[in-house]
Amino acid sequence: MSLTAIIFLIVLGIILFYVEFLIIPGVTIAGIAGIILIIVGVYFGYKEYGSPGGHYILVATALVSIFSVVIMLRAGTWKKIALKAKIEGKTSSSLDSEINIGDSGETVTRLNPYGKVLINNKFYEAKSSSSYIDPKTKIEVKKIDRSHLIVKPLN
């Protein structure tokens, strides 16, 4: 196998590994194929050029891999693909100040036993105190439990 073919295998392996890392997160075929191509390229380097040539190819592969990671870090690649959205939520203590036991509302989804309810023009996560409650059923807050409400149907 020629040196050009060995270099092609290693470069293709590195590209597939970065595709796996940056574009397709998780363990997929691209990452596995990339690692296999790098190993096969280094193996053929040892097979064709002996121990000294194989060492040079192995060191060159390691240096190219490290150099490409440094380039990606300096180029701001991570900033371009990073999630910048802020997640805002309410703690259970805010439920105590917004809702009182006995407030009434309506189910938005079926509570089986969990679902969404509309109380005081706001949506909340709720749990049914009975088996299940159909959508658009009038409900009453029976208890406030940490991050959700426990409700019962109004009959």
C-alpha contacts under 8 A as a table, 3 or more apart, distances in Angstrom:
res1	aa1	res2	aa2	distance
1	M	5	A	6.50
1	M	6	I	7.10
1	M	44	F	7.18
1	M	48	E	6.79
2	S	5	A	5.34
2	S	6	I	6.47
3	L	6	I	5.05
3	L	7	I	6.13
3	L	45	G	7.69
4	T	7	I	5.15
4	T	8	F	6.06
5	A	8	F	4.95
5	A	9	L	6.18
6	I	9	L	5.17
6	I	10	I	6.33
6	I	41	G	4.97
6	I	42	V	7.44
6	I	44	F	6.81
6	I	45	G	6.64
7	I	10	I	5.18
7	I	11	V	6.03
7	I	41	G	7.08
8	F	11	V	5.21
8	F	12	L	5.93
9	L	12	L	5.21
9	L	13	G	6.03
9	L	37	L	5.60
9	L	38	I	6.48
9	L	40	V	7.51
9	L	41	G	5.40
10	I	13	G	4.97
10	I	14	I	6.21
10	I	37	L	6.07
10	I	38	I	4.60
10	I	39	I	7.89
10	I	40	V	7.99
10	I	41	G	5.36
10	I	42	V	7.45
10	I	61	T	7.13
11	V	14	I	5.11
11	V	15	I	6.17
11	V	38	I	7.72
12	L	15	I	5.06
12	L	16	L	6.12
12	L	34	G	6.98
12	L	37	L	7.20
12	L	38	I	7.97
13	G	16	L	5.15
13	G	17	F	6.08
13	G	33	A	6.89
13	G	34	G	3.72
13	G	35	I	6.03
13	G	36	I	7.23
13	G	37	L	4.80
13	G	38	I	5.05
14	I	17	F	5.03
14	I	18	Y	6.28
14	I	34	G	5.97
14	I	35	I	7.62
14	I	38	I	6.93
14	I	65	S	6.97
15	I	18	Y	5.21
15	I	19	V	6.13
15	I	34	G	7.16
16	L	19	V	4.93
16	L	20	E	6.14
16	L	30	A	5.32
16	L	31	G	6.01
16	L	33	A	7.03
16	L	34	G	4.75
17	F	20	E	5.07
17	F	21	F	6.19
17	F	30	A	6.41
17	F	31	G	4.63
17	F	32	I	7.65
17	F	33	A	7.78
17	F	34	G	4.80
17	F	35	I	6.69
18	Y	21	F	4.78
18	Y	22	L	5.81
18	Y	23	I	7.81
18	Y	31	G	7.68
19	V	22	L	5.36
19	V	23	I	5.25
19	V	24	I	6.45
19	V	30	A	6.93
19	V	31	G	7.50
20	E	23	I	5.81
20	E	24	I	4.79
20	E	25	P	5.95
20	E	26	G	7.39
20	E	27	V	7.59
20	E	28	T	7.00
20	E	30	A	5.46
20	E	31	G	4.92
21	F	24	I	6.34
21	F	25	P	5.72
21	F	26	G	7.72
21	F	31	G	7.41
22	L	25	P	6.64
24	I	28	T	7.48
25	P	28	T	7.82
27	V	31	G	6.46
27	V	32	I	7.33
28	T	31	G	5.73
28	T	32	I	6.46
29	I	32	I	5.13
29	I	33	A	5.74
30	A	33	A	5.16
30	A	34	G	5.97
31	G	34	G	4.99
31	G	35	I	6.25
32	I	35	I	5.30
32	I	36	I	6.18
33	A	36	I	5.03
33	A	37	L	6.02
34	G	37	L	5.16
34	G	38	I	6.24
35	I	38	I	5.17
35	I	39	I	6.21
36	I	39	I	5.12
36	I	40	V	6.01
37	L	40	V	5.03
37	L	41	G	5.97
38	I	41	G	5.13
38	I	42	V	6.24
39	I	42	V	5.23
39	I	43	Y	6.00
40	V	43	Y	4.93
40	V	44	F	6.13
41	G	44	F	5.27
41	G	45	G	6.18
42	V	45	G	4.88
42	V	46	Y	6.40
42	V	54	G	6.60
42	V	57	I	6.37
42	V	58	L	5.96
43	Y	46	Y	5.25
43	Y	47	K	6.17
43	Y	54	G	7.57
44	F	47	K	4.76
44	F	48	E	5.82
45	G	48	E	5.41
45	G	49	Y	5.73
45	G	50	G	7.35
45	G	53	G	6.59
45	G	54	G	4.78
45	G	57	I	6.33
46	Y	49	Y	5.48
46	Y	50	G	4.84
46	Y	51	S	5.69
46	Y	52	P	7.94
46	Y	53	G	6.41
46	Y	54	G	3.93
46	Y	55	H	7.41
47	K	50	G	5.77
47	K	54	G	7.57
49	Y	52	P	7.24
49	Y	53	G	4.81
49	Y	54	G	6.15
50	G	53	G	5.55
50	G	54	G	5.90
51	S	54	G	5.07
51	S	55	H	6.08
52	P	55	H	5.14
52	P	56	Y	6.37
53	G	56	Y	5.11
53	G	57	I	6.27
54	G	57	I	5.08
54	G	58	L	6.05
55	H	58	L	5.01
55	H	59	V	6.06
56	Y	59	V	5.21
56	Y	60	A	5.99
57	I	60	A	5.04
57	I	61	T	6.04
58	L	61	T	5.12
58	L	62	A	6.27
59	V	62	A	5.10
59	V	63	L	6.11
60	A	63	L	5.07
60	A	64	V	6.03
61	T	64	V	5.21
61	T	65	S	6.11
62	A	65	S	5.15
62	A	66	I	6.17
63	L	66	I	5.16
63	L	67	F	5.87
64	V	67	F	5.03
64	V	68	S	6.01
65	S	68	S	5.27
65	S	69	V	6.38
66	I	69	V	5.18
66	I	70	V	6.32
67	F	70	V	5.12
67	F	71	I	6.21
68	S	71	I	5.00
68	S	72	M	6.18
69	V	72	M	5.09
69	V	73	L	6.20
70	V	73	L	5.11
70	V	74	R	6.16
71	I	74	R	5.21
71	I	75	A	5.95
72	M	75	A	5.14
72	M	76	G	6.55
72	M	77	T	5.52
72	M	78	W	7.62
73	L	76	G	5.65
73	L	77	T	6.24
73	L	78	W	6.74
74	R	77	T	7.67
76	G	79	K	5.22
76	G	80	K	6.48
77	T	80	K	5.19
77	T	81	I	6.54
78	W	81	I	5.36
78	W	82	A	5.76
79	K	82	A	5.19
90	K	93	S	7.97
90	K	94	S	6.16
90	K	95	L	7.80
91	T	94	S	5.57
91	T	95	L	7.21
91	T	147	S	6.81
92	S	95	L	5.25
92	S	96	D	6.99
92	S	145	D	7.81
92	S	146	R	4.76
92	S	147	S	4.74
92	S	148	H	7.66
93	S	96	D	5.34
93	S	97	S	6.91
93	S	146	R	7.48
94	S	97	S	5.24
94	S	98	E	6.25
95	L	98	E	5.15
95	L	99	I	5.82
95	L	144	I	7.45
95	L	146	R	7.99
95	L	147	S	7.46
96	D	99	I	5.71
96	D	100	N	6.79
96	D	144	I	7.10
97	S	100	N	7.60
99	I	103	D	6.82
100	N	103	D	5.73
100	N	141	V	7.39
101	I	140	E	7.89
101	I	141	V	5.19
101	I	142	K	5.68
101	I	143	K	5.99
101	I	144	I	7.23
102	G	140	E	5.70
102	G	141	V	5.08
102	G	142	K	6.30
103	D	119	I	7.40
103	D	140	E	5.67
103	D	141	V	5.47
104	S	119	I	6.41
104	S	138	K	7.14
104	S	139	I	5.57
104	S	140	E	4.27
104	S	141	V	6.26
105	G	117	V	7.04
105	G	118	L	5.58
105	G	119	I	4.45
105	G	120	N	6.99
105	G	138	K	5.78
105	G	139	I	5.36
105	G	140	E	6.35
106	E	117	V	5.74
106	E	118	L	5.35
106	E	119	I	6.71
106	E	135	P	7.79
106	E	136	K	5.61
106	E	137	T	5.41
106	E	138	K	4.49
106	E	139	I	5.48
107	T	110	R	6.86
107	T	111	L	7.52
107	T	115	G	7.79
107	T	116	K	6.23
107	T	117	V	4.24
107	T	118	L	6.14
107	T	133	I	7.73
107	T	134	D	7.28
107	T	135	P	5.09
107	T	136	K	5.00
107	T	137	T	5.44
107	T	138	K	6.65
107	T	139	I	6.88
108	V	115	G	7.64
108	V	116	K	5.39
108	V	117	V	5.04
108	V	118	L	6.41
108	V	135	P	5.32
108	V	136	K	5.85
109	T	115	G	5.60
109	T	116	K	5.39
109	T	117	V	7.02
109	T	134	D	7.17
109	T	135	P	4.84
109	T	136	K	7.57
110	R	114	Y	7.76
110	R	115	G	5.92
110	R	116	K	7.60
110	R	132	Y	7.09
110	R	133	I	5.71
110	R	134	D	4.68
110	R	135	P	4.75
111	L	114	Y	4.71
111	L	115	G	4.49
111	L	116	K	7.25
111	L	126	A	7.49
111	L	127	K	6.48
111	L	128	S	5.90
111	L	132	Y	5.22
111	L	133	I	5.03
111	L	134	D	6.59
111	L	135	P	7.58
112	N	115	G	6.82
112	N	127	K	7.71
112	N	128	S	6.98
112	N	131	S	6.71
112	N	132	Y	4.59
112	N	133	I	6.80
113	P	127	K	5.28
113	P	128	S	5.01
113	P	129	S	7.68
113	P	130	S	7.71
113	P	131	S	6.42
113	P	132	Y	5.53
113	P	133	I	7.84
114	Y	125	E	7.12
114	Y	126	A	5.61
114	Y	127	K	4.37
114	Y	128	S	6.39
115	G	125	E	5.83
115	G	126	A	5.54
115	G	127	K	6.50
116	K	123	F	6.54
116	K	124	Y	5.65
116	K	125	E	4.84
116	K	126	A	5.87
117	V	123	F	5.62
117	V	124	Y	5.41
117	V	125	E	6.42
117	V	126	A	6.35
118	L	121	N	5.97
118	L	122	K	5.43
118	L	123	F	4.62
118	L	124	Y	6.43
119	I	122	K	5.46
119	I	123	F	6.47
119	I	124	Y	7.40
124	Y	148	H	7.01
124	Y	149	L	7.52
125	E	147	S	7.63
125	E	148	H	5.12
125	E	149	L	6.51
126	A	148	H	5.11
126	A	149	L	4.48
126	A	150	I	5.67
126	A	151	V	6.68
127	K	148	H	6.99
127	K	149	L	6.04
127	K	150	I	4.80
127	K	151	V	6.18
128	S	131	S	6.76
128	S	132	Y	6.14
128	S	133	I	6.83
128	S	150	I	5.80
128	S	151	V	5.25
128	S	152	K	6.02
129	S	150	I	6.10
129	S	151	V	5.85
129	S	152	K	5.58
130	S	133	I	7.66
130	S	152	K	6.83
133	I	137	T	6.99
133	I	153	P	7.02
134	D	137	T	6.02
137	T	153	P	6.89
137	T	154	L	7.90
138	K	153	P	5.97
138	K	154	L	5.59
139	I	151	V	6.26
139	I	152	K	5.50
139	I	153	P	4.28
139	I	154	L	5.10
140	E	151	V	5.49
140	E	152	K	5.51
140	E	153	P	6.27
140	E	154	L	6.30
141	V	144	I	7.54
141	V	149	L	6.72
141	V	150	I	6.11
141	V	151	V	4.50
141	V	152	K	6.67
142	K	149	L	7.67
142	K	150	I	5.57
142	K	151	V	5.01
142	K	152	K	6.42
143	K	149	L	6.08
143	K	150	I	5.02
143	K	151	V	6.88
144	I	147	S	7.94
144	I	148	H	6.52
144	I	149	L	4.74
144	I	150	I	6.12
145	D	148	H	5.54
145	D	149	L	5.74
145	D	150	I	6.91
146	R	149	L	7.93
